[in-house]
């Protein structure tokens, strides 16, 4: 699990539900989807070309991003 500094929590709080496979499927016609998703990936991940299995094995990106309210996200970070 990736630990996020509390100061960055508000900026990284997900606002919509997106899966890695959705991003892969829409990359050619909806590049904004990847630009949103990649902020939750490890540095250096530049495109959604790897298979979902490889991404999960290497822990490059989450399989799914689920929206939350900032207060709940902040609470989660401090209780983990």
PDB file of N, CA, C and O in Angstrom:
ATOM      1  N   UNK A   1       0.841  -1.177   0.000  1.00  0.00           N
ATOM      2  CA  UNK A   1       0.000   0.000   0.000  1.00  0.00           C
ATOM      3  C   UNK A   1       0.885   1.240   0.000  1.00  0.00           C
ATOM      4  O   UNK A   1       1.880   1.303   0.723  1.00  0.00           O
ATOM      5  N   UNK A   2       0.519   2.214  -0.809  1.00  0.00           N
ATOM      6  CA  UNK A   2       1.284   3.444  -0.934  1.00  0.00           C
ATOM      7  C   UNK A   2       0.833   4.425   0.143  1.00  0.00           C
ATOM      8  O   UNK A   2      -0.360   4.705   0.267  1.00  0.00           O
ATOM      9  N   UNK A   3       1.767   4.940   0.913  1.00  0.00           N
ATOM     10  CA  UNK A   3       1.460   5.947   1.937  1.00  0.00           C
ATOM     11  C   UNK A   3       1.532   7.325   1.302  1.00  0.00           C
ATOM     12  O   UNK A   3       2.490   7.644   0.597  1.00  0.00           O
ATOM     13  N   UNK A   4       0.524   8.133   1.551  1.00  0.00           N
ATOM     14  CA  UNK A   4       0.455   9.476   0.994  1.00  0.00           C
ATOM     15  C   UNK A   4       0.595  10.474   2.138  1.00  0.00           C
ATOM     16  O   UNK A   4      -0.115  10.362   3.137  1.00  0.00           O
ATOM     17  N   UNK A   5       1.499  11.454   2.011  1.00  0.00           N
ATOM     18  CA  UNK A   5       1.626  12.473   3.062  1.00  0.00           C
ATOM     19  C   UNK A   5       0.305  13.215   3.246  1.00  0.00           C
ATOM     20  O   UNK A   5      -0.414  13.457   2.277  1.00  0.00           O
ATOM     21  N   UNK A   6      -0.008  13.569   4.469  1.00  0.00           N
ATOM     22  CA  UNK A   6      -1.273  14.232   4.773  1.00  0.00           C
ATOM     23  C   UNK A   6      -1.455  15.516   3.973  1.00  0.00           C
ATOM     24  O   UNK A   6      -2.575  15.840   3.578  1.00  0.00           O
ATOM     25  N   UNK A   7      -0.374  16.251   3.729  1.00  0.00           N
ATOM     26  CA  UNK A   7      -0.475  17.505   2.966  1.00  0.00           C
ATOM     27  C   UNK A   7      -0.938  17.258   1.538  1.00  0.00           C
ATOM     28  O   UNK A   7      -1.610  18.106   0.950  1.00  0.00           O
ATOM     29  N   UNK A   8      -0.589  16.110   0.975  1.00  0.00           N
ATOM     30  CA  UNK A   8      -0.965  15.800  -0.401  1.00  0.00           C
ATOM     31  C   UNK A   8      -2.325  15.113  -0.500  1.00  0.00           C
ATOM     32  O   UNK A   8      -2.851  14.936  -1.599  1.00  0.00           O
ATOM     33  N   UNK A   9      -2.889  14.731   0.624  1.00  0.00           N
ATOM     34  CA  UNK A   9      -4.142  13.968   0.622  1.00  0.00           C
ATOM     35  C   UNK A   9      -5.279  14.721  -0.053  1.00  0.00           C
ATOM     36  O   UNK A   9      -6.037  14.129  -0.821  1.00  0.00           O
ATOM     37  N   UNK A  10      -5.409  15.990   0.213  1.00  0.00           N
ATOM     38  CA  UNK A  10      -6.507  16.757  -0.377  1.00  0.00           C
ATOM     39  C   UNK A  10      -6.376  16.841  -1.892  1.00  0.00           C
ATOM     40  O   UNK A  10      -7.376  16.789  -2.607  1.00  0.00           O
ATOM     41  N   UNK A  11      -5.159  16.968  -2.379  1.00  0.00           N
ATOM     42  CA  UNK A  11      -4.943  17.049  -3.826  1.00  0.00           C
ATOM     43  C   UNK A  11      -5.169  15.702  -4.510  1.00  0.00           C
ATOM     44  O   UNK A  11      -5.582  15.662  -5.669  1.00  0.00           O
ATOM     45  N   UNK A  12      -4.904  14.606  -3.812  1.00  0.00           N
ATOM     46  CA  UNK A  12      -5.027  13.282  -4.402  1.00  0.00           C
ATOM     47  C   UNK A  12      -6.357  12.601  -4.113  1.00  0.00           C
ATOM     48  O   UNK A  12      -6.566  11.465  -4.537  1.00  0.00           O
ATOM     49  N   UNK A  13      -7.232  13.248  -3.423  1.00  0.00           N
ATOM     50  CA  UNK A  13      -8.512  12.637  -3.087  1.00  0.00           C
ATOM     51  C   UNK A  13      -9.299  12.367  -4.370  1.00  0.00           C
ATOM     52  O   UNK A  13      -9.643  13.306  -5.088  1.00  0.00           O
ATOM     53  N   UNK A  14      -9.585  11.105  -4.664  1.00  0.00           N
ATOM     54  CA  UNK A  14     -10.270  10.773  -5.916  1.00  0.00           C
ATOM     55  C   UNK A  14     -11.654  11.399  -6.009  1.00  0.00           C
ATOM     56  O   UNK A  14     -12.404  11.431  -5.033  1.00  0.00           O
ATOM     57  N   UNK A  15     -11.977  11.894  -7.188  1.00  0.00           N
ATOM     58  CA  UNK A  15     -13.274  12.516  -7.395  1.00  0.00           C
ATOM     59  C   UNK A  15     -14.226  11.700  -8.251  1.00  0.00           C
ATOM     60  O   UNK A  15     -15.404  12.037  -8.369  1.00  0.00           O
ATOM     61  N   UNK A  16     -13.715  10.615  -8.854  1.00  0.00           N
ATOM     62  CA  UNK A  16     -14.566   9.767  -9.691  1.00  0.00           C
ATOM     63  C   UNK A  16     -14.022   8.344  -9.709  1.00  0.00           C
ATOM     64  O   UNK A  16     -12.864   8.100  -9.371  1.00  0.00           O
ATOM     65  N   UNK A  17     -14.870   7.424 -10.103  1.00  0.00           N
ATOM     66  CA  UNK A  17     -14.510   6.012 -10.162  1.00  0.00           C
ATOM     67  C   UNK A  17     -13.926   5.688 -11.536  1.00  0.00           C
ATOM     68  O   UNK A  17     -14.555   5.944 -12.563  1.00  0.00           O
ATOM     69  N   UNK A  18     -12.721   5.124 -11.544  1.00  0.00           N
ATOM     70  CA  UNK A  18     -12.041   4.756 -12.785  1.00  0.00           C
ATOM     71  C   UNK A  18     -11.277   3.461 -12.529  1.00  0.00           C
ATOM     72  O   UNK A  18     -10.659   3.300 -11.477  1.00  0.00           O
ATOM     73  N   UNK A  19     -11.317   2.542 -13.486  1.00  0.00           N
ATOM     74  CA  UNK A  19     -10.501   1.335 -13.384  1.00  0.00           C
ATOM     75  C   UNK A  19      -9.369   1.398 -14.402  1.00  0.00           C
ATOM     76  O   UNK A  19      -9.453   2.111 -15.403  1.00  0.00           O
ATOM     77  N   UNK A  20      -8.317   0.647 -14.132  1.00  0.00           N
ATOM     78  CA  UNK A  20      -7.175   0.625 -15.053  1.00  0.00           C
ATOM     79  C   UNK A  20      -7.604   0.099 -16.413  1.00  0.00           C
ATOM     80  O   UNK A  20      -7.158   0.618 -17.437  1.00  0.00           O
ATOM     81  N   UNK A  21      -8.448  -0.908 -16.449  1.00  0.00           N
ATOM     82  CA  UNK A  21      -8.886  -1.460 -17.740  1.00  0.00           C
ATOM     83  C   UNK A  21      -9.747  -0.467 -18.511  1.00  0.00           C
ATOM     84  O   UNK A  21      -9.696  -0.440 -19.741  1.00  0.00           O
ATOM     85  N   UNK A  22     -10.541   0.354 -17.813  1.00  0.00           N
ATOM     86  CA  UNK A  22     -11.299   1.418 -18.494  1.00  0.00           C
ATOM     87  C   UNK A  22     -10.345   2.414 -19.157  1.00  0.00           C
ATOM     88  O   UNK A  22     -10.567   2.856 -20.284  1.00  0.00           O
ATOM     89  N   UNK A  23      -9.291   2.749 -18.435  1.00  0.00           N
ATOM     90  CA  UNK A  23      -8.305   3.694 -18.956  1.00  0.00           C
ATOM     91  C   UNK A  23      -7.608   3.109 -20.183  1.00  0.00           C
ATOM     92  O   UNK A  23      -7.395   3.811 -21.172  1.00  0.00           O
ATOM     93  N   UNK A  24      -7.259   1.838 -20.121  1.00  0.00           N
ATOM     94  CA  UNK A  24      -6.622   1.188 -21.273  1.00  0.00           C
ATOM     95  C   UNK A  24      -7.536   1.208 -22.488  1.00  0.00           C
ATOM     96  O   UNK A  24      -7.092   1.502 -23.598  1.00  0.00           O
ATOM     97  N   UNK A  25      -8.795   0.901 -22.285  1.00  0.00           N
ATOM     98  CA  UNK A  25      -9.746   0.829 -23.399  1.00  0.00           C
ATOM     99  C   UNK A  25     -10.002   2.195 -24.026  1.00  0.00           C
ATOM    100  O   UNK A  25     -10.259   2.284 -25.227  1.00  0.00           O
ATOM    101  N   UNK A  26      -9.936   3.258 -23.229  1.00  0.00           N
ATOM    102  CA  UNK A  26     -10.278   4.586 -23.732  1.00  0.00           C
ATOM    103  C   UNK A  26      -9.066   5.455 -24.047  1.00  0.00           C
ATOM    104  O   UNK A  26      -9.230   6.617 -24.419  1.00  0.00           O
ATOM    105  N   UNK A  27      -7.850   4.921 -23.909  1.00  0.00           N
ATOM    106  CA  UNK A  27      -6.643   5.742 -24.062  1.00  0.00           C
ATOM    107  C   UNK A  27      -6.542   6.414 -25.421  1.00  0.00           C
ATOM    108  O   UNK A  27      -6.112   7.565 -25.495  1.00  0.00           O
ATOM    109  N   UNK A  28      -6.919   5.745 -26.490  1.00  0.00           N
ATOM    110  CA  UNK A  28      -6.746   6.333 -27.817  1.00  0.00           C
ATOM    111  C   UNK A  28      -7.760   7.429 -28.131  1.00  0.00           C
ATOM    112  O   UNK A  28      -7.458   8.341 -28.901  1.00  0.00           O
ATOM    113  N   UNK A  29      -8.947   7.356 -27.553  1.00  0.00           N
ATOM    114  CA  UNK A  29      -9.950   8.378 -27.863  1.00  0.00           C
ATOM    115  C   UNK A  29     -10.320   9.266 -26.678  1.00  0.00           C
ATOM    116  O   UNK A  29     -11.103  10.203 -26.839  1.00  0.00           O
ATOM    117  N   UNK A  30      -9.781   8.998 -25.504  1.00  0.00           N
ATOM    118  CA  UNK A  30     -10.063   9.823 -24.326  1.00  0.00           C
ATOM    119  C   UNK A  30      -8.802   9.929 -23.453  1.00  0.00           C
ATOM    120  O   UNK A  30      -8.768   9.379 -22.352  1.00  0.00           O
ATOM    121  N   UNK A  31      -7.768  10.631 -23.937  1.00  0.00           N
ATOM    122  CA  UNK A  31      -6.495  10.693 -23.199  1.00  0.00           C
ATOM    123  C   UNK A  31      -6.600  11.395 -21.843  1.00  0.00           C
ATOM    124  O   UNK A  31      -5.755  11.171 -20.976  1.00  0.00           O
ATOM    125  N   UNK A  32      -7.613  12.235 -21.640  1.00  0.00           N
ATOM    126  CA  UNK A  32      -7.775  12.888 -20.339  1.00  0.00           C
ATOM    127  C   UNK A  32      -8.009  11.870 -19.222  1.00  0.00           C
ATOM    128  O   UNK A  32      -7.648  12.108 -18.070  1.00  0.00           O
ATOM    129  N   UNK A  33      -8.604  10.755 -19.569  1.00  0.00           N
ATOM    130  CA  UNK A  33      -8.850   9.696 -18.580  1.00  0.00           C
ATOM    131  C   UNK A  33      -7.514   9.197 -18.016  1.00  0.00           C
ATOM    132  O   UNK A  33      -7.383   9.010 -16.807  1.00  0.00           O
ATOM    133  N   UNK A  34      -6.530   8.981 -18.886  1.00  0.00           N
ATOM    134  CA  UNK A  34      -5.212   8.526 -18.429  1.00  0.00           C
ATOM    135  C   UNK A  34      -4.515   9.610 -17.617  1.00  0.00           C
ATOM    136  O   UNK A  34      -3.890   9.306 -16.601  1.00  0.00           O
ATOM    137  N   UNK A  35      -4.608  10.859 -18.039  1.00  0.00           N
ATOM    138  CA  UNK A  35      -3.963  11.947 -17.301  1.00  0.00           C
ATOM    139  C   UNK A  35      -4.517  12.051 -15.880  1.00  0.00           C
ATOM    140  O   UNK A  35      -3.775  12.365 -14.949  1.00  0.00           O
ATOM    141  N   UNK A  36      -5.793  11.794 -15.710  1.00  0.00           N
ATOM    142  CA  UNK A  36      -6.390  11.786 -14.372  1.00  0.00           C
ATOM    143  C   UNK A  36      -5.893  10.579 -13.576  1.00  0.00           C
ATOM    144  O   UNK A  36      -5.500  10.718 -12.417  1.00  0.00           O
ATOM    145  N   UNK A  37      -5.908   9.402 -14.192  1.00  0.00           N
ATOM    146  CA  UNK A  37      -5.569   8.165 -13.502  1.00  0.00           C
ATOM    147  C   UNK A  37      -4.103   8.099 -13.095  1.00  0.00           C
ATOM    148  O   UNK A  37      -3.782   7.596 -12.018  1.00  0.00           O
ATOM    149  N   UNK A  38      -3.204   8.605 -13.949  1.00  0.00           N
ATOM    150  CA  UNK A  38      -1.775   8.421 -13.682  1.00  0.00           C
ATOM    151  C   UNK A  38      -1.266   9.174 -12.455  1.00  0.00           C
ATOM    152  O   UNK A  38      -0.173   8.883 -11.968  1.00  0.00           O
ATOM    153  N   UNK A  39      -2.034  10.132 -11.949  1.00  0.00           N
ATOM    154  CA  UNK A  39      -1.602  10.815 -10.731  1.00  0.00           C
ATOM    155  C   UNK A  39      -1.616   9.878  -9.524  1.00  0.00           C
ATOM    156  O   UNK A  39      -1.012  10.181  -8.495  1.00  0.00           O
ATOM    157  N   UNK A  40      -2.307   8.735  -9.646  1.00  0.00           N
ATOM    158  CA  UNK A  40      -2.365   7.762  -8.569  1.00  0.00           C
ATOM    159  C   UNK A  40      -1.378   6.612  -8.779  1.00  0.00           C
ATOM    160  O   UNK A  40      -1.348   5.669  -7.989  1.00  0.00           O
ATOM    161  N   UNK A  41      -0.573   6.688  -9.841  1.00  0.00           N
ATOM    162  CA  UNK A  41       0.409   5.654 -10.161  1.00  0.00           C
ATOM    163  C   UNK A  41       1.787   6.048  -9.622  1.00  0.00           C
ATOM    164  O   UNK A  41       2.025   7.187  -9.220  1.00  0.00           O
ATOM    165  N   UNK A  42       2.673   5.069  -9.632  1.00  0.00           N
ATOM    166  CA  UNK A  42       4.054   5.324  -9.237  1.00  0.00           C
ATOM    167  C   UNK A  42       4.706   6.253 -10.264  1.00  0.00           C
ATOM    168  O   UNK A  42       4.326   6.231 -11.435  1.00  0.00           O
ATOM    169  N   UNK A  43       5.683   7.072  -9.848  1.00  0.00           N
ATOM    170  CA  UNK A  43       6.392   7.926 -10.797  1.00  0.00           C
ATOM    171  C   UNK A  43       7.056   7.071 -11.882  1.00  0.00           C
ATOM    172  O   UNK A  43       7.567   5.987 -11.600  1.00  0.00           O
ATOM    173  N   UNK A  44       7.042   7.560 -13.103  1.00  0.00           N
ATOM    174  CA  UNK A  44       7.670   6.856 -14.198  1.00  0.00           C
ATOM    175  C   UNK A  44       6.711   6.062 -15.070  1.00  0.00           C
ATOM    176  O   UNK A  44       7.085   5.630 -16.161  1.00  0.00           O
ATOM    177  N   UNK A  45       5.489   5.865 -14.612  1.00  0.00           N
ATOM    178  CA  UNK A  45       4.503   5.165 -15.436  1.00  0.00           C
ATOM    179  C   UNK A  45       3.973   6.189 -16.430  1.00  0.00           C
ATOM    180  O   UNK A  45       3.326   7.163 -16.046  1.00  0.00           O
ATOM    181  N   UNK A  46       4.255   5.959 -17.717  1.00  0.00           N
ATOM    182  CA  UNK A  46       3.948   6.984 -18.708  1.00  0.00           C
ATOM    183  C   UNK A  46       2.756   6.687 -19.605  1.00  0.00           C
ATOM    184  O   UNK A  46       2.237   7.593 -20.257  1.00  0.00           O
ATOM    185  N   UNK A  47       2.312   5.432 -19.651  1.00  0.00           N
ATOM    186  CA  UNK A  47       1.161   5.109 -20.488  1.00  0.00           C
ATOM    187  C   UNK A  47       0.500   3.826 -19.988  1.00  0.00           C
ATOM    188  O   UNK A  47       1.127   3.038 -19.280  1.00  0.00           O
ATOM    189  N   UNK A  48      -0.760   3.616 -20.355  1.00  0.00           N
ATOM    190  CA  UNK A  48      -1.470   2.404 -19.914  1.00  0.00           C
ATOM    191  C   UNK A  48      -1.259   1.223 -20.863  1.00  0.00           C
ATOM    192  O   UNK A  48      -2.212   0.507 -21.168  1.00  0.00           O
ATOM    193  N   UNK A  49      -0.048   1.012 -21.326  1.00  0.00           N
ATOM    194  CA  UNK A  49       0.229  -0.050 -22.298  1.00  0.00           C
ATOM    195  C   UNK A  49       0.443  -1.423 -21.658  1.00  0.00           C
ATOM    196  O   UNK A  49       0.194  -2.448 -22.291  1.00  0.00           O
ATOM    197  N   UNK A  50       0.909  -1.446 -20.391  1.00  0.00           N
ATOM    198  CA  UNK A  50       1.129  -2.730 -19.720  1.00  0.00           C
ATOM    199  C   UNK A  50      -0.213  -3.410 -19.452  1.00  0.00           C
ATOM    200  O   UNK A  50      -1.237  -2.747 -19.285  1.00  0.00           O
ATOM    201  N   UNK A  51      -0.192  -4.720 -19.416  1.00  0.00           N
ATOM    202  CA  UNK A  51      -1.428  -5.436 -19.088  1.00  0.00           C
ATOM    203  C   UNK A  51      -1.792  -5.172 -17.625  1.00  0.00           C
ATOM    204  O   UNK A  51      -0.935  -4.824 -16.813  1.00  0.00           O
ATOM    205  N   UNK A  52      -3.053  -5.339 -17.310  1.00  0.00           N
ATOM    206  CA  UNK A  52      -3.509  -5.114 -15.934  1.00  0.00           C
ATOM    207  C   UNK A  52      -2.778  -6.051 -14.974  1.00  0.00           C
ATOM    208  O   UNK A  52      -2.426  -5.647 -13.865  1.00  0.00           O
ATOM    209  N   UNK A  53      -2.548  -7.286 -15.385  1.00  0.00           N
ATOM    210  CA  UNK A  53      -1.841  -8.246 -14.531  1.00  0.00           C
ATOM    211  C   UNK A  53      -0.421  -7.769 -14.215  1.00  0.00           C
ATOM    212  O   UNK A  53       0.032  -7.888 -13.076  1.00  0.00           O
ATOM    213  N   UNK A  54       0.286  -7.228 -15.219  1.00  0.00           N
ATOM    214  CA  UNK A  54       1.648  -6.733 -15.008  1.00  0.00           C
ATOM    215  C   UNK A  54       1.656  -5.512 -14.087  1.00  0.00           C
ATOM    216  O   UNK A  54       2.516  -5.385 -13.215  1.00  0.00           O
ATOM    217  N   UNK A  55       0.695  -4.625 -14.292  1.00  0.00           N
ATOM    218  CA  UNK A  55       0.623  -3.412 -13.467  1.00  0.00           C
ATOM    219  C   UNK A  55       0.370  -3.769 -12.009  1.00  0.00           C
ATOM    220  O   UNK A  55       0.990  -3.198 -11.112  1.00  0.00           O
ATOM    221  N   UNK A  56      -0.533  -4.702 -11.770  1.00  0.00           N
ATOM    222  CA  UNK A  56      -0.829  -5.111 -10.400  1.00  0.00           C
ATOM    223  C   UNK A  56       0.347  -5.872  -9.786  1.00  0.00           C
ATOM    224  O   UNK A  56       0.670  -5.672  -8.615  1.00  0.00           O
ATOM    225  N   UNK A  57       0.979  -6.731 -10.561  1.00  0.00           N
ATOM    226  CA  UNK A  57       2.135  -7.484 -10.062  1.00  0.00           C
ATOM    227  C   UNK A  57       3.263  -6.535  -9.664  1.00  0.00           C
ATOM    228  O   UNK A  57       3.876  -6.697  -8.609  1.00  0.00           O
ATOM    229  N   UNK A  58       3.532  -5.545 -10.517  1.00  0.00           N
ATOM    230  CA  UNK A  58       4.618  -4.595 -10.265  1.00  0.00           C
ATOM    231  C   UNK A  58       4.209  -3.471  -9.316  1.00  0.00           C
ATOM    232  O   UNK A  58       5.046  -2.661  -8.918  1.00  0.00           O
ATOM    233  N   UNK A  59       2.925  -3.418  -8.952  1.00  0.00           N
ATOM    234  CA  UNK A  59       2.369  -2.374  -8.078  1.00  0.00           C
ATOM    235  C   UNK A  59       2.636  -0.975  -8.624  1.00  0.00           C
ATOM    236  O   UNK A  59       2.963  -0.053  -7.878  1.00  0.00           O
ATOM    237  N   UNK A  60       2.490  -0.836  -9.947  1.00  0.00           N
ATOM    238  CA  UNK A  60       2.694   0.459 -10.597  1.00  0.00           C
ATOM    239  C   UNK A  60       1.513   1.395 -10.396  1.00  0.00           C
ATOM    240  O   UNK A  60       1.699   2.593 -10.180  1.00  0.00           O
ATOM    241  N   UNK A  61       0.292   0.856 -10.466  1.00  0.00           N
ATOM    242  CA  UNK A  61      -0.931   1.649 -10.359  1.00  0.00           C
ATOM    243  C   UNK A  61      -1.985   0.824  -9.616  1.00  0.00           C
ATOM    244  O   UNK A  61      -1.894  -0.402  -9.566  1.00  0.00           O
ATOM    245  N   UNK A  62      -2.973   1.492  -9.046  1.00  0.00           N
ATOM    246  CA  UNK A  62      -4.081   0.742  -8.448  1.00  0.00           C
ATOM    247  C   UNK A  62      -4.961   0.152  -9.546  1.00  0.00           C
ATOM    248  O   UNK A  62      -4.977   0.659 -10.668  1.00  0.00           O
ATOM    249  N   UNK A  63      -5.678  -0.894  -9.236  1.00  0.00           N
ATOM    250  CA  UNK A  63      -6.584  -1.475 -10.231  1.00  0.00           C
ATOM    251  C   UNK A  63      -7.828  -0.621 -10.397  1.00  0.00           C
ATOM    252  O   UNK A  63      -8.440  -0.609 -11.465  1.00  0.00           O
ATOM    253  N   UNK A  64      -8.207   0.099  -9.337  1.00  0.00           N
ATOM    254  CA  UNK A  64      -9.414   0.921  -9.369  1.00  0.00           C
ATOM    255  C   UNK A  64      -9.239   2.126  -8.442  1.00  0.00           C
ATOM    256  O   UNK A  64      -8.609   2.036  -7.388  1.00  0.00           O
ATOM    257  N   UNK A  65      -9.805   3.234  -8.857  1.00  0.00           N
ATOM    258  CA  UNK A  65      -9.841   4.434  -8.020  1.00  0.00           C
ATOM    259  C   UNK A  65     -11.298   4.670  -7.678  1.00  0.00           C
ATOM    260  O   UNK A  65     -12.154   4.730  -8.560  1.00  0.00           O
ATOM    261  N   UNK A  66     -11.572   4.803  -6.396  1.00  0.00           N
ATOM    262  CA  UNK A  66     -12.945   4.985  -5.932  1.00  0.00           C
ATOM    263  C   UNK A  66     -13.057   6.364  -5.301  1.00  0.00           C
ATOM    264  O   UNK A  66     -12.226   6.729  -4.469  1.00  0.00           O
ATOM    265  N   UNK A  67     -14.071   7.137  -5.681  1.00  0.00           N
ATOM    266  CA  UNK A  67     -14.203   8.488  -5.127  1.00  0.00           C
ATOM    267  C   UNK A  67     -14.501   8.460  -3.631  1.00  0.00           C
ATOM    268  O   UNK A  67     -15.101   7.520  -3.111  1.00  0.00           O
ATOM    269  N   UNK A  68     -14.071   9.497  -2.975  1.00  0.00           N
ATOM    270  CA  UNK A  68     -14.332   9.634  -1.550  1.00  0.00           C
ATOM    271  C   UNK A  68     -14.418  11.113  -1.205  1.00  0.00           C
ATOM    272  O   UNK A  68     -14.022  11.977  -1.987  1.00  0.00           O
ATOM    273  N   UNK A  69     -14.932  11.375  -0.046  1.00  0.00           N
ATOM    274  CA  UNK A  69     -14.972  12.758   0.436  1.00  0.00           C
ATOM    275  C   UNK A  69     -13.650  13.057   1.129  1.00  0.00           C
ATOM    276  O   UNK A  69     -13.076  12.167   1.758  1.00  0.00           O
ATOM    277  N   UNK A  70     -13.156  14.283   1.031  1.00  0.00           N
ATOM    278  CA  UNK A  70     -11.852  14.607   1.615  1.00  0.00           C
ATOM    279  C   UNK A  70     -11.720  14.229   3.088  1.00  0.00           C
ATOM    280  O   UNK A  70     -10.669  13.741   3.504  1.00  0.00           O
ATOM    281  N   UNK A  71     -12.752  14.443   3.871  1.00  0.00           N
ATOM    282  CA  UNK A  71     -12.665  14.132   5.295  1.00  0.00           C
ATOM    283  C   UNK A  71     -12.464  12.632   5.506  1.00  0.00           C
ATOM    284  O   UNK A  71     -11.646  12.232   6.334  1.00  0.00           O
ATOM    285  N   UNK A  72     -13.199  11.800   4.770  1.00  0.00           N
ATOM    286  CA  UNK A  72     -13.053  10.357   4.907  1.00  0.00           C
ATOM    287  C   UNK A  72     -11.663   9.918   4.450  1.00  0.00           C
ATOM    288  O   UNK A  72     -11.050   9.053   5.075  1.00  0.00           O
ATOM    289  N   UNK A  73     -11.169  10.507   3.372  1.00  0.00           N
ATOM    290  CA  UNK A  73      -9.847  10.163   2.847  1.00  0.00           C
ATOM    291  C   UNK A  73      -8.787  10.539   3.881  1.00  0.00           C
ATOM    292  O   UNK A  73      -7.873   9.755   4.136  1.00  0.00           O
ATOM    293  N   UNK A  74      -8.895  11.712   4.471  1.00  0.00           N
ATOM    294  CA  UNK A  74      -7.953  12.175   5.475  1.00  0.00           C
ATOM    295  C   UNK A  74      -7.983  11.244   6.679  1.00  0.00           C
ATOM    296  O   UNK A  74      -6.934  10.888   7.216  1.00  0.00           O
ATOM    297  N   UNK A  75      -9.171  10.849   7.103  1.00  0.00           N
ATOM    298  CA  UNK A  75      -9.313   9.948   8.243  1.00  0.00           C
ATOM    299  C   UNK A  75      -8.655   8.607   7.943  1.00  0.00           C
ATOM    300  O   UNK A  75      -7.964   8.048   8.794  1.00  0.00           O
ATOM    301  N   UNK A  76      -8.867   8.092   6.734  1.00  0.00           N
ATOM    302  CA  UNK A  76      -8.273   6.815   6.338  1.00  0.00           C
ATOM    303  C   UNK A  76      -6.745   6.892   6.406  1.00  0.00           C
ATOM    304  O   UNK A  76      -6.099   5.960   6.883  1.00  0.00           O
ATOM    305  N   UNK A  77      -6.179   7.979   5.939  1.00  0.00           N
ATOM    306  CA  UNK A  77      -4.728   8.096   5.927  1.00  0.00           C
ATOM    307  C   UNK A  77      -4.149   8.087   7.341  1.00  0.00           C
ATOM    308  O   UNK A  77      -3.052   7.571   7.553  1.00  0.00           O
ATOM    309  N   UNK A  78      -4.861   8.643   8.294  1.00  0.00           N
ATOM    310  CA  UNK A  78      -4.343   8.727   9.642  1.00  0.00           C
ATOM    311  C   UNK A  78      -4.653   7.504  10.497  1.00  0.00           C
ATOM    312  O   UNK A  78      -4.073   7.347  11.572  1.00  0.00           O
ATOM    313  N   UNK A  79      -5.540   6.648  10.052  1.00  0.00           N
ATOM    314  CA  UNK A  79      -5.849   5.455  10.831  1.00  0.00           C
ATOM    315  C   UNK A  79      -5.196   4.214  10.250  1.00  0.00           C
ATOM    316  O   UNK A  79      -5.268   3.139  10.846  1.00  0.00           O
ATOM    317  N   UNK A  80      -4.560   4.350   9.095  1.00  0.00           N
ATOM    318  CA  UNK A  80      -3.926   3.178   8.457  1.00  0.00           C
ATOM    319  C   UNK A  80      -2.611   2.845   9.132  1.00  0.00           C
ATOM    320  O   UNK A  80      -1.937   1.895   8.735  1.00  0.00           O
TER     321      UNK A  80
END
